[in-house]
Amino acid sequence: MSESPADGVERRLPSDEARELLALVRDIARREIAPRAAEEEAAGVFPRELFTLLSRSGLLGLPYDPAYGGGGQPYEVYLQVLEELAAARLTVGLGVSVHTLSCHALGGFGTEEQRAEHLPAMLGGGLLGAYCLSEASAGSDAAALRTRAVRDGDDWVIDGTKAWITHGGIADFCTVMARTGGPGARGISAFLVPGDAPGLSAAPPERKMGMKGSPTAQLHFDGVRVPDARRLGAEGQGFAIALAALDSGRLGIAACAVGLARAALDQAVAYARERRQFGRPIADFQGLRFLLADMATQLEAGRALCLEAARLRDEGRDFGRSAAMAKLFCTDTAMRVTTDAVQVLGGYGYTADFPVERYLREAKMLQIVEGTNQIQRVVIARHLVGPESR
């Protein structure tokens, strides 16, 4: 079954339910998200009420089990929802992706009791999550993290600082990776920490070149006490849990990149049809037509790669290499397409009167988060030829 969105491209949807879901998302994006995007991004306003609306609409738990309040949707559908949200405003699409990532450890590795206790509120109760892996000295080398959790009776006491945390300071819960054993990946465990836990505080948000409406901040853990009942998975399993979440999270970033590139292409096409030079629309000039054709081709290739990786995931097959490829290609494509969109608009593209300059600034971030594109190349190469010699 297929659906034709505003860009006129046929989409394959697996069910009538998916068709109706995507129609709902497009309606919300058109009425509630897009009209406020430029103004709120310029002012650095995070649209928390929009996430409450998305939660009430069942859009914050789409790929999770309906038994715990999830939507039970395949990743192939969930990623198309992310594309629609990101095309309207990247802060919203990325926020949903990060929230979904934050639920992954509990949804995939929590006990039945843990899932029953926490997942319904996380998926449909208006809560917003943060994923806490990176640190100032442990970005691409995430296994070098220093935040430590020390056992104290039936509790763990967490001390340390997490960096580059999306929703830092406003999240209702955090999935936190902390060191419970020796050095390296095997000494890390995962914890579900309430956002209002005593001893947890946030630094002022980072001053970023883009995504100003999405708060990114350091989180400080100063003697934060967490019951052992909030440890997710086995002790020492945290890094494996983190990597499993990132495989899925990279698909979310890829889908957001497709949405952002689509928004930039739509702006470029609309401008090319309306702008006149030398007595005719600039869309008549072959050089510009070829540029638009290349932008559209790159966008479609990225979408196809992203959704194919999602189908592998939905079939229970290994999708790690495909996820890395999708994240790499789609975010590089978003960078190229947004750059070309600015070029199509010329001087106007460089002004804040049109959104393409914002899209360009936002695209750069997508090449960095959830594993830089250099790290994606490392992952892909390891799948091809094995790990590096030591």
N, C-alpha and C positions, 0 to 999 in steps of 0.2 A: 504494500500500500504506500502511496506517495502523497506528498503535500507540497504545494507551491507557496513559499513565503513571498514577502515583498520583493525580493531580488529575482524572483521568477525561476529559481533553480528547483528542480524536482528533488524532494527528499524521500528517502525510503523510511517508512515508519512501520513497526512490526504489528500494530494493533490499532483498533478504533480508539481505545483508551489513550494511546500515545498521541494520536491525532488531536483528540480533545485537549489533552494536557498542553501540547505545544500551542494550540489556539489560545488557551487561557494565559500562557506565559506571554505570548505576543500582545495580548490585550493589556496585561499589566504593564509590560514594557512601554507600550505606546501611551497609556493614560497616566501611569504613576511614576515611571522612571525617567524616560527620555526628556520630558518637558523641563525637569529641574536639574538635569545633569550638569550643564555648563555653569550655571550660576552657583550651584553647591560645590562643584569641584574648585572653582575659582576662589570661593570663600573657605575652602577646607572643611566643609560640613559633611559629617558622616551620617547617612540616612538611616538611623537606627529603626525608625518607624516602618521603613520599607521592609526591613528584615522581619519585623513582627508580622507584617502583611504576608510576606512570603512563607513564614512559618504557619500562619493560619490557613494558607492556601495549600499546605502540604508540600512545599517546594524545598524545604531544608533537610529532607530525609529521603529523597527520591530513590537512591540505590539500596536502601536498607530494608530489612525484613518487616513486612506489615504487622507481624506479631508484636513488634516493639514500637509501632507508630510510624514505620517507614512507608515509602511509597511502592516498594517492590518492583521498581522499574529497572530494566536492563541499563547497563552503562551506555549503550548506544543511544538510548533516549535521553538519559540524564545529560550527556555531553551536548546534545542538541538544545536542551534547555539552557545550559550554560552559555552556548553561543548566542542565543537570543538575548539573554540578560546582559552579556558583555557588549553586544552590539549597541544596546541602549545606554549602558554606562558600565565601564570596566570595574569600578569600585564595587558594584553590586555583583557582577559575575564572579569576580575574584573572591569576594566575601563569601559567597555561597560555596565556592570550591574549597576555600580554607576551612570553613565550617564542616563540610563533608569530610575533609582530611582529618579534622580534629576528632571526629566520631569514629574513625576507622579502627583505632586500637581497641576500643571497647566493643565495637560491632564485630570485629574479626577475632579478637583474642580474649575478650572478657568471659567470665563464667556466666551461666544462665542467670544466677542470682544478681550479678552485677548488671547485666543487660536489662533485666526486668526492673531493677531499681532506678537506673539512670537514663537509659536510652529514650524512653518515651518523652521525657522533658527536654532532652537534647535535640530530638528530631522534630517535635511538634509543639513544644511548650514555650516558644518564644525566646529560648536561650540562644546565645551566640558563643562559638568556641574559638580557641586559639591553639596553635600547634607549636610546641616549644622544644625545638631541637637545636637550632643554631646558637652559637655563642660568639663573642667578639674574636676569640682565638680559635674557633672551631666552626668554620663555615663549610667550605668544600670538604675539609677533613673533619667531618662530623663526629667520627669515633674518638676524636681527641677532646671531647667535651669535659669540663671540669666541675660542673654543678654536681654536688654530692648529696646523696640520701643515706643517712645513717640510721640503723635500726635502734629503736628505743622501746622495748617491750612490744606491745601490739601496734606501735606506730613507727613511722619513718619521719625523720627530721631533715628537711631539704634546705640546703644553703648554696647560693651561687647566683649567677646572672645570665639570663637568656637574652639574645640580641636579635634584632630584625623581626620582631614578632608582629605579624598582622593581627589587628584587633587588640594589641597590647594596651592594657589599661581600661578596656571596655568589655572584655570577654567575661562571660558568666562562668566558664569553665576552661581549663587548660589541660591538654595532654602533654605531659612533661617527661622528657628523657633525662635521667640523672644517673650518676655513677654510684653503684652499690657494691662494686667489687674492685678488682685490680684494673690496670690500664688496658686500653684497647676496647674493641667492640663487645667482647664477652662480659665486660664488667658493668654493663648499662642495663637499667630496668626502666619500665614505663609506669607512670602514675597519672591518675585522674585527680586534678587539684581544683577545688572550687575557686572561682574568681575573686571571692571575698575572704579567702583564708587569711587569718591573722599572720602577719609577717610578709605577705605578698604585696608588693608595690610596683608602680610603673614609673619610669623616667618620662620626662616630656617627650612627645612624639618627635620622630626624626623630621628634619626639614628636607623634603625630597623634591626632585625636579618635576615629578609627575605623581599621579595618584594621591593628590593632596587631600582628597576626601576620605581616604582609607588610612586610619592611624597605624603607624608602625613604630614600635617603642621597645626599649629594653624592659625586661621584667626582673625585679630583684626578689630573691627568695632568702629571707632572713629568719631562719629557724621555723620555717613553715612545717607544721605538723600534719601528717596525713596518715590515716589508719591503714593498716596492711590490707584491709578489705578494698582499698582503692588502688592497690597495685594491680596492673593489668598484665596478664601473662605470667610466665615463670620469672623468678629472679634471674637476672642476667640475659633475658630474652629481648630486652628493650630495643637494642639496635636492629635486630631482625624485624621487629614490629615496625620500627621507624622506616626501614627500607621498603617493607611491603606497602606501607601507607604511601610512600613517595611514588612508587610505581603507578598507583591509581591517581595520586595527586598530579602527576605530570600530565596525565590525560586531561585533567581539569584545566590546567594551564594552557595546554594546546587548544582546547575548545574555546577558551577565553581569547586566545590569540586569533583564532579564526573569526570570532565575533567582532573583535576590534578591527581586523583587516577588512571585513565586510562593511563596517560602518565607514571606513575611510574610502573604500571603493565607491560606495553609494554616493558619498559627498562629491567625489571627483567626477563621477558620471553626470550627476545633476548639474554641477558647475559647468562642465564642458558643453552641455546642451544649451545652457542659458547665456554664457559669456560669448560675446561677439567681437571679432577682430577682423579687419580687412573685409568687412561687409557680410560676414557669415559666422555661424557658431564655430567655436574652436574645435568642436567635436567633428567637424568636417575634415580637419587636417590629418593626413595619414600618420604623421609622426606621433601625434597624440593618440590616435585610434590604436596604434600598435602598443603604445604604453599602457593604455587601459586594458587591452587584450592580454598583455603579459600579467598585469595585476590580477585579472580575473582567473587566469589559468593557474597562477601560483596559489590563489585562494582555494580553488577547487581541489587542487592536488593536496593541499594541507588538510582540508576537510576529509577527503577520502582516506588519507593516512591515519588521521585521528580516529575515524569511525571504524576502520578496519582493526585497529588495535583494541578498540572497545569491544568489538565482536569476539575477538580472541579471549578477552577477559570474561565476557558473558558465557563463553563455551567452556570455561574452566581450563583453558590452555595457557601456556607460558606466554606472557605478553610484555615482559620487562624490556626486551630489545625494541619491540614496536612502540612501547610507550616513550622510550628515550628518543627514538627516531621522530615520533610525532611531536614531542616537546621541542626538539631541536629544529625541525623543519617549519613547524607552524609559527614559532616565535621569531625565527629569522625571516619568515615570510611577512609577518606583521610589521617587522622593521622596514623591510623593502617597500611594502605596499603603502605604509603611512608616509614614508619618505617621498615616494612617487606622487602621492596625493597632494602633498605640499607643493611639489613641483608643478602639478597640473593647475593649481590655483595661483601659482606665481607669487607676487607680492602679497596678495590677500591670504595665501596659505600660511604666511609667516606671521600673521596677525591673530590676535585672540578673538577677532570678530567671527572667525570660522573655526570649527572644532578640530580641523586636521592637525593644527600645531599641537593641540593637547593629545591627540591620538599618537603622534610621533613620540612625545615625551613618555607616554604610558607604555608604548611598545618596547622601549628600551628596558624597562623593568622586567618584562616578561622573559627576556633573554637571561635574566639573572636568578630569579626566584626558583625555589624547589630544584636546585641543581643547575649551575650555570651551563650554558650550552657547550662549554669545553668539557665539563663533567659528563654531559650526555654523550659526547664523542668517545670518552673513555669507556663508558658503559657499553656502547655499541661495539667498540673494538674488542672488548673482553668477550662479548658473545661470539665474535667472529674468530678470534685467534687465541683466546684464553687470557688469563691474567699475566701481568708483566713479570719478567724474570727479576729476581732479587739478587 
